[in-house]
Amino acid sequence: MRTVTKDNITDVFMSYMSGDTNPRMREVMGSLVKHLHDFARETNLTHEEWRTGIAFLEGCAAIESEDRHEFVLASDVLGLSSLVDMLHSSEDATSSSVLGPFHVSGAPALAFGGDMKRHFGGPVLLAEGTIKDTDGNPIAGAELDIWQTAPNGLYASQDEEQDTFSFHGLMTVGEDGKYAFTTVKPVEYTVPSDGPVGDILRACGRHPWRPSHLHFIVKAPGYRSLVTEVFPKDDPYLDHDTVFGVRGDLVMEYIEREASEFPDGLELSGQVSDPFLSVKFDIILAPE
């Protein structure tokens, strides 16, 4: 079309799409462009503001790497990652939450009762629970991928002082669906703020902090895979998570217990001499 105007450009864009375009592609791209055009018209977007937006995208691309996923981080702090999670979470199962940019695939096997704390300082945390279906039955053979920050607030992929799979473990539960492992109490931390996403946070008057949490990916044949994280109820950033990952059913409580109460049958049994923290959190998977 020769006469493209600010009022008809969205319709012109749609007319340029081939008639054999995948219907879902047409729906998603058409909606995306409509909202982009409406946004520009509504805000009367200036050339300078448009160039700033382009520079933000270029800045993300410039620092994107195998260990630094700035576009994922941008999606997280804008709330898009969490919104997509919530749109596709099952109401009868444990809520999903953001994957984040720091998961490392291929974690080593972690036996029931295994320890991820190793030589790191900080209080021992014993995490236990059962993987269940929506009727409350244990799911035998479910796979639990676990990861978290070290006590310094850094993930292994961020910290050259840590092993590749530090604070990562892959556990397969038994017939009773139960899991148990020891680790160190996670700490709250900041998302990377030295790049374009940090510039956005500062421009909006926002902080980069996340509440402390444990990450889980849970898989079992016949069930929907779950990506989630759980948070202690007393964390100072629980009500202001910069990536919007907190859900009501993902909040749990650490209970301090005496060393004499540490259970048998775990890797650290008989080795815990100080008070430790205990948390129980069951995970419910929805059927496929």
C-alpha positions in Angstrom: 0.0 0.0 0.0 1.3 3.4 -0.9 -0.7 5.5 1.6 0.4 4.2 5.0 -0.7 6.4 7.9 -0.3 6.3 11.6 -3.9 5.1 11.8 -3.8 2.3 9.3 -0.2 1.0 9.6 -1.4 -1.9 11.9 -3.9 -3.1 9.3 -1.3 -2.7 6.6 1.1 -4.9 8.6 -1.5 -7.6 8.9 -2.3 -7.4 5.1 1.4 -8.0 4.4 1.3 -11.4 6.1 1.0 -14.3 3.7 -2.3 -16.1 3.5 -0.6 -19.4 4.3 1.0 -18.0 7.5 0.7 -20.4 10.5 -2.5 -19.3 12.2 -0.9 -19.1 15.7 2.0 -17.1 14.3 -0.5 -14.7 12.7 -2.4 -14.4 16.0 0.7 -13.8 18.2 2.6 -11.5 15.8 -0.6 -9.6 14.9 -1.4 -9.0 18.6 2.3 -8.1 19.3 2.4 -5.5 16.6 -1.0 -4.1 17.4 0.1 -3.5 21.0 3.4 -2.1 19.9 1.7 0.4 17.6 -0.9 1.3 20.2 1.9 1.8 22.7 3.7 4.2 20.4 0.5 6.1 19.6 -0.6 6.3 23.2 2.7 7.6 24.5 3.5 9.7 21.4 6.8 8.0 21.4 9.7 10.2 20.3 12.6 9.4 18.1 15.0 9.7 21.1 12.9 7.4 23.2 12.7 4.9 20.4 16.5 5.0 20.0 16.9 4.4 23.7 14.7 1.3 23.4 16.8 0.0 20.5 20.0 0.7 22.5 18.6 -1.3 25.4 18.0 -4.3 23.1 21.4 -4.0 21.5 23.0 -3.7 25.0 21.3 -7.0 26.1 22.6 -8.7 23.0 26.1 -7.4 23.5 26.5 -9.1 27.0 24.4 -12.2 26.3 26.5 -15.3 26.8 26.3 -18.9 27.8 26.4 -17.8 31.5 24.7 -14.4 31.2 21.1 -14.3 29.8 20.2 -10.7 29.8 17.1 -11.1 27.7 15.7 -13.7 30.2 16.5 -11.3 33.0 14.7 -8.5 31.2 11.7 -10.7 30.8 11.9 -11.5 34.5 12.1 -8.0 35.9 9.3 -6.8 33.6 7.0 -9.5 35.0 6.6 -11.3 31.7 8.2 -14.6 32.8 6.0 -14.8 35.8 2.9 -13.9 33.9 3.5 -16.7 31.4 4.1 -19.1 34.3 0.8 -18.1 35.9 -1.2 -18.3 32.7 -0.2 -22.0 32.4 -0.1 -23.1 36.0 -2.6 -25.8 37.1 -4.9 -24.6 39.9 -4.8 -28.1 41.5 -1.0 -28.4 41.5 1.9 -26.6 43.1 2.4 -23.2 41.4 5.1 -22.7 38.9 7.6 -19.9 39.3 10.4 -18.4 37.2 13.3 -20.6 36.0 15.7 -17.7 36.1 18.9 -17.4 34.1 21.2 -19.4 36.4 20.1 -23.1 36.0 22.9 -25.5 35.0 21.8 -28.6 33.1 23.4 -32.0 33.8 23.6 -31.8 37.6 25.2 -34.8 39.3 23.0 -37.5 40.9 22.0 -36.8 44.5 20.9 -39.7 46.6 18.0 -39.6 49.1 19.4 -37.8 52.1 22.4 -36.5 50.2 24.3 -33.3 51.1 24.8 -30.3 48.9 26.3 -28.1 51.7 29.7 -29.7 51.7 32.5 -27.4 53.0 30.4 -24.2 52.9 29.7 -22.3 56.1 26.3 -21.4 57.4 23.5 -23.4 59.2 22.6 -26.8 57.9 19.2 -26.9 56.3 17.3 -30.2 56.0 14.7 -30.1 53.3 12.1 -32.9 53.0 8.8 -33.5 51.3 6.8 -35.8 49.1 6.1 -35.6 45.4 2.3 -36.2 45.0 -0.4 -36.2 42.4 -3.5 -34.1 42.6 -5.3 -36.8 44.6 -2.5 -36.9 47.2 -0.9 -40.1 46.0 2.9 -40.3 46.0 4.5 -40.3 42.6 7.2 -43.0 42.4 10.3 -42.3 40.4 9.8 -38.6 40.0 12.9 -36.6 39.2 13.8 -33.6 41.3 16.4 -31.1 39.9 17.5 -28.8 42.8 19.7 -25.7 42.8 20.3 -22.5 44.8 22.8 -19.8 45.6 25.9 -20.3 47.8 26.1 -18.3 51.1 27.7 -15.5 49.2 24.5 -14.9 47.2 26.0 -16.2 43.9 25.0 -19.2 41.8 27.8 -21.5 40.5 27.4 -20.1 37.0 28.2 -16.6 38.3 31.1 -17.5 40.6 34.5 -18.9 39.3 35.3 -19.9 42.9 32.6 -22.5 42.9 32.5 -25.9 41.1 30.3 -26.0 38.0 27.6 -28.0 39.9 28.0 -26.4 43.3 24.6 -26.4 45.0 23.0 -28.4 42.2 21.7 -32.0 42.5 19.4 -34.4 40.6 17.4 -36.8 42.8 15.1 -39.6 41.8 12.5 -40.4 44.5 11.5 -43.9 45.5 8.2 -45.7 45.6 7.0 -43.4 48.5 7.6 -40.3 46.5 9.7 -38.8 49.3 12.8 -36.6 48.9 15.3 -35.3 51.5 18.6 -33.5 51.2 20.8 -31.2 53.3 22.1 -27.9 52.1 22.9 -24.5 53.5 20.2 -21.9 54.2 19.8 -19.9 50.9 20.3 -16.1 51.2 18.5 -13.2 49.4 20.5 -11.8 46.6 20.5 -9.2 43.8 19.9 -10.0 40.2 22.8 -8.7 37.9 22.4 -5.0 37.7 25.6 -4.0 35.9 23.9 -4.2 32.4 20.9 -2.8 30.6 18.4 -4.4 32.9 20.1 -2.7 35.9 19.7 0.6 34.0 16.0 -0.1 33.6 15.6 -0.9 37.3 17.4 2.3 38.4 15.4 4.4 36.0 12.2 3.0 37.5 13.3 3.5 41.0 13.4 -0.2 41.7 15.8 -2.4 43.7 17.4 -5.6 42.2 16.8 -7.9 45.3 15.2 -11.3 45.3 14.0 -13.2 48.4 16.0 -16.3 49.3 14.7 -19.5 47.8 15.3 -23.1 46.7 14.7 -23.9 43.0 13.1 -27.1 41.8 12.3 -28.7 38.4 10.1 -31.7 38.9 9.4 -34.3 36.2 7.5 -37.6 36.1 6.1 -39.6 33.2 2.4 -38.8 32.7 2.6 -35.5 34.6 3.2 -31.9 33.6 6.8 -30.8 34.3 7.0 -28.2 37.1 9.5 -25.3 37.4 9.2 -23.6 40.7 10.9 -22.2 43.8 10.0 -22.0 47.5 10.6 -19.0 49.8 10.8 -18.6 53.7 8.0 -16.7 55.2 10.3 -14.3 57.1 12.4 -13.1 54.2 12.6 -9.3 54.0 12.0 -9.3 50.2 9.1 -11.7 50.2 6.6 -8.9 49.4 8.8 -7.1 46.9 10.5 -9.7 44.7 12.0 -7.9 41.7 11.1 -10.7 39.3 7.6 -11.3 40.7 8.2 -15.0 41.5 6.5 -15.4 44.9 3.2 -17.3 45.1 1.2 -17.9 48.3 1.5 -21.7 48.1 5.3 -21.4 47.6 5.9 -19.8 51.0 7.2 -22.2 53.7 8.8 -22.0 57.2 12.2 -22.9 58.5 12.0 -24.5 61.9 15.1 -24.5 64.1 15.8 -27.8 65.8 18.4 -29.2 68.1 21.3 -31.3 66.8 20.0 -34.3 68.7 16.8 -34.2 66.6 18.7 -34.7 63.3 17.3 -37.9 61.8 19.1 -41.1 60.9 19.6 -42.4 57.4 21.0 -39.2 55.8 24.5 -38.4 54.6 25.1 -36.0 57.6 23.5 -38.2 60.2 25.8 -38.3 63.3 27.8 -35.3 62.0 25.5 -32.4 63.0 26.6 -30.9 66.3 24.9 -27.5 66.1 21.2 -26.5 65.8 19.9 -27.0 62.3 17.0 -25.7 60.2 14.3 -28.0 58.9 11.6 -27.4 56.3 9.0 -29.7 54.8 7.4 -28.9 51.5 5.3 -31.2 49.4 5.1 -30.8 45.7 2.0 -31.6 43.7 2.2 -32.4 40.0 -0.8 -32.1 37.6 -1.4 -34.8 35.0 -0.5 -34.1 31.4 
